């Protein structure tokens, strides 16, 4: 999978005080559709993990992509405003 | 263009400028598809007539959708990130919050029965698809009609390939009296008559007309561009030139040209028939996004061999050649290019090394407009400046995009975006404004004056959206930059923003201190709009601290300043402030009077935030005056607008307790009837709600519309419809109106198509319905 092979991961983090859980779900659906379309146009972006923290009203997503710009473009396509896309390092977790 | 200039009617389908020819089958089919599917996409090559067909369907369906049919033109939109806000603006939704725009729009549409037309989606295909999907999932009674060169690619989408107009097949030549069935021929004649009133289809010329239409493969835009040639050429001469042109392109095999190249060939021909200066102007005009006026064309496009004084004549000539469309809304002439024509002009430009200089001139023109609007904002011409900026909205975007994508232009972008601060607030385009500013701030890291100013503007928009986490670091940086640069203007605004943040946090005393300091700093800078803006918040926080007399004094001082400058926008807010203070002091008469004054002013600017505040206050005063039924309806009316802008009493959460108390008391007093009255208010359009709140008399019953006003018929078509209703044949109509019989036939055809009828009897019945006191007519057999 593009991104994962080269180890490029990106984190996007939102604090959403006025956004409901259903809005987050709708946004996730839109993001998945946008990712699918980006892939079909030769710019692979994949959401690896999506975590919502209800108490903090915070949504965190981890992406595998070739560049932060691809992640940003995916969000713009999905009509989700994104302010910061941070490159992340995934640390393997021992299963022992 | 954002909807702030439009009246609050349900829908915004633009009027058609030329006669819509034929397409009855296509219109019926698209209408049928829309009953079967909630997403229909009209596809086809450029120039095939997708937009016209969508407009025709939209206008026919206006009555079928209680919440209207809404047309959103997307050709000029380059940035997919602002797609949702563009659609929301077209719908008149001024969401000021930091809510994600797509779910917010979906929520707004959830209970609406409307048709949304997204025109020219191809370059934003993916974003349009995702937005359409989001809306359709959340809003079960919304339907979407899109036009695009290819389908959006969504499950449940029905596509309709828009065919070209019908033309006679192959080498056969139908007789003259059979040609009315061919739409391409009808259109050609209609457009020919527009430029050459004596033109008619005759035994002498009909074969040439048919061949021309065959050459053009029935492509509507190609026919438009060709018919205008009849100003100077006979039909046979037009055909000869087309044959010459196509012969070159197809190596002598006429008819072998692929369809998408036919239009290109036609546009090439149009281009070759232009003078060099006309071609140059055409290329230069392609830099405009959406519509433009003569002044803009003169400044941006003059240069080299084209003097400023030459532009008008050249522009008129391009209008004559149907390269440029001229429209006359409210007595002003606005110009635009159809997208296919504009793209051709851009191609001409790419061969010209002047492109960068041209785009810079375009940016400079609109940056200059913004600077003038900002300087002129504090004055009696605010409404005119606002309308001017709204009309220029697409070009403002294009100018900002140039600044943020062209190296070395970010500083100018920051300046432009900063100077538009009042525009973003007055129009509710807070998300878009914030996006421009954030992009500029990311690019322009140097500690310049314009960076400092952009920081306060961006933080202001963040505070309006209640995104305090984003606002705080910007305010800190603005303050630091202002100090480093000795920039008192930005320093004053940084202080004001600190006060606004404190107010949102509930730190009212700290807020008051910051805001008072800000007012003094603005005064020292002679930044009177700053004084007034800070005063609005200072008065509110002083009132919330229960220092009511002091709040009243501050407000009166600010109102005097407004009047001394002829300022009305902030006056609407300050009148509301005064109303709030009076209400808290128990002076309900004065509170209601101030509330009404503020509401009247807010109406001038279509400032929905201020409108909602005004209606809310009048609900409270009505309740205090024991007009409980009216108060409940006003709360409902305000509620509808609050949902459009974000949340109840958005930005003034501390007043929520007043709202809640009022509502609870009314529910207790009115019992079950509260809900009915509240719903009555919710059902009001904004115009109706304002009139109700101001207790304005109902509008006088409209004069019965004339035939052509009651429909989209032209005046001539109205005359013909009347004669049809009187039982006259086409020949008799032609004789009565002194026109060719063929022309009369075309008019009848148009009437049938526009009204969705299939017989003359239906026309007669329709005329009788609209003019019931007309002498009895005999329905034709």
Boltz contact constraints between the chains, C-beta under 6 A:
constraints:
  - contact:
      token1: [A, 18]
      token2: [B, 97]
      max_distance: 6.0
  - contact:
      token1: [A, 18]
      token2: [B, 99]
      max_distance: 6.0
  - contact:
      token1: [A, 23]
      token2: [B, 103]
      max_distance: 6.0
  - contact:
      token1: [A, 26]
      token2: [B, 103]
      max_distance: 6.0
  - contact:
      token1: [A, 30]
      token2: [B, 130]
      max_distance: 6.0
  - contact:
      token1: [A, 30]
      token2: [B, 134]
      max_distance: 6.0
  - contact:
      token1: [A, 33]
      token2: [B, 130]
      max_distance: 6.0
  - contact:
      token1: [A, 34]
      token2: [B, 130]
      max_distance: 6.0
  - contact:
      token1: [A, 37]
      token2: [B, 126]
      max_distance: 6.0
  - contact:
      token1: [A, 76]
      token2: [B, 80]
      max_distance: 6.0
  - contact:
      token1: [A, 76]
      token2: [B, 81]
      max_distance: 6.0
  - contact:
      token1: [A, 77]
      token2: [B, 80]
      max_distance: 6.0
  - contact:
      token1: [A, 77]
      token2: [B, 126]
      max_distance: 6.0
  - contact:
      token1: [A, 77]
      token2: [B, 127]
      max_distance: 6.0
  - contact:
      token1: [A, 78]
      token2: [B, 130]
      max_distance: 6.0
  - contact:
      token1: [A, 79]
      token2: [B, 84]
      max_distance: 6.0
  - contact:
      token1: [A, 79]
      token2: [B, 102]
      max_distance: 6.0
  - contact:
      token1: [A, 79]
      token2: [B, 131]
      max_distance: 6.0
